[in-house]
């Protein structure tokens, strides 16, 4: 690696070619004179002995791990830091949004059968995860529409670790495996809101538990105290 500096007076950037740094070399190629053009902007990242790198865009010296990985780049990292790279990509997408959208539509039209087959295969491979995400999004959306509190990450899997496999109401062993097709399984585990979202309940850890689909549908919006009394009526007093 050439460790010489640019031959232009006052420039301490490393030499790229013919005794010039990258910026002056580009000016020489474009204008025929390395002194022409606007203010010089470094177009290469500068690596330092302590393992840091100067970003080619913002010119700030940062740790190497703040630069995205790129196998083809020097030291395996891009010359732009992550914030500069993100801003660049966002601006590029905004400038080319319509073109990229049209290209995607044309590609979809040309390969519609392949795209649909790939989507079906991907759905089958990740079916359980996608169902969990769809369920979570539905609960969050309902809570948000009613200006209620909600948190993310509440899934059948996470609640199962807390409450186990038994329905909190009837005590049956619930089923957690996805059901093929649209068959109804009354023992299927569902996320139960102690205070229903439709009644102002929150979608958070303090207001959720697990119950079977049968109990979930039977309870509907019945207040929790009334529902518990219904499924566990008080014993009649003994007569003397």
Secondary structure in CASP SS format (residue, H / E / C, confidence):
PFRMAT SS
TARGET T0000
AUTHOR 0000-0000-0000
METHOD secondary structure of the structure
MODEL  1
X C 1.00
X C 1.00
X C 1.00
X C 1.00
X E 1.00
X C 1.00
X C 1.00
X C 1.00
X C 1.00
X C 1.00
X C 1.00
X C 1.00
X C 1.00
X E 1.00
X C 1.00
X C 1.00
X E 1.00
X C 1.00
X C 1.00
X E 1.00
X C 1.00
X H 1.00
X H 1.00
X H 1.00
X H 1.00
X H 1.00
X H 1.00
X H 1.00
X H 1.00
X H 1.00
X H 1.00
X C 1.00
X C 1.00
X C 1.00
X C 1.00
X C 1.00
X C 1.00
X C 1.00
X C 1.00
X C 1.00
X C 1.00
X C 1.00
X C 1.00
X C 1.00
X C 1.00
X E 1.00
X E 1.00
X C 1.00
X C 1.00
X C 1.00
X C 1.00
X E 1.00
X E 1.00
X E 1.00
X C 1.00
X C 1.00
X C 1.00
X C 1.00
X C 1.00
X C 1.00
X E 1.00
X E 1.00
X E 1.00
X H 1.00
X H 1.00
X H 1.00
X E 1.00
X E 1.00
X E 1.00
X C 1.00
X C 1.00
X C 1.00
X C 1.00
X H 1.00
X H 1.00
X H 1.00
X E 1.00
X E 1.00
X E 1.00
X E 1.00
X E 1.00
X H 1.00
X H 1.00
X H 1.00
X H 1.00
X H 1.00
X H 1.00
X H 1.00
X H 1.00
X H 1.00
X H 1.00
X H 1.00
X H 1.00
X H 1.00
X H 1.00
X C 1.00
X H 1.00
X H 1.00
X H 1.00
X H 1.00
X H 1.00
X H 1.00
X H 1.00
X H 1.00
X H 1.00
X H 1.00
X H 1.00
X H 1.00
X H 1.00
X H 1.00
X C 1.00
X H 1.00
X H 1.00
X H 1.00
X H 1.00
X H 1.00
X H 1.00
X H 1.00
X H 1.00
X H 1.00
X H 1.00
X H 1.00
X H 1.00
X H 1.00
X H 1.00
X C 1.00
X H 1.00
X H 1.00
X H 1.00
X H 1.00
X H 1.00
X H 1.00
X H 1.00
X H 1.00
X H 1.00
X H 1.00
X H 1.00
X H 1.00
X H 1.00
X H 1.00
X H 1.00
X H 1.00
X H 1.00
X H 1.00
X H 1.00
X C 1.00
X C 1.00
X C 1.00
X C 1.00
X E 1.00
X C 1.00
X C 1.00
X C 1.00
X C 1.00
X C 1.00
X H 1.00
X H 1.00
X H 1.00
X H 1.00
X H 1.00
X H 1.00
X H 1.00
X H 1.00
X C 1.00
X C 1.00
X E 1.00
X C 1.00
X C 1.00
X C 1.00
X C 1.00
X C 1.00
X C 1.00
X E 1.00
X C 1.00
X E 1.00
X C 1.00
X C 1.00
X C 1.00
X C 1.00
X C 1.00
X C 1.00
X C 1.00
X C 1.00
X C 1.00
X C 1.00
X C 1.00
X C 1.00
X E 1.00
X E 1.00
X E 1.00
X E 1.00
X E 1.00
X E 1.00
X C 1.00
X C 1.00
X C 1.00
X H 1.00
X H 1.00
X H 1.00
X C 1.00
X C 1.00
X C 1.00
X E 1.00
X C 1.00
X H 1.00
X H 1.00
X H 1.00
X E 1.00
X E 1.00
X E 1.00
X E 1.00
X E 1.00
X H 1.00
X H 1.00
X H 1.00
X H 1.00
X H 1.00
X H 1.00
X H 1.00
X C 1.00
X C 1.00
X C 1.00
X C 1.00
X H 1.00
X H 1.00
X H 1.00
X H 1.00
X H 1.00
X H 1.00
X H 1.00
X H 1.00
X C 1.00
X C 1.00
X C 1.00
X C 1.00
X C 1.00
X C 1.00
X C 1.00
X C 1.00
X C 1.00
END
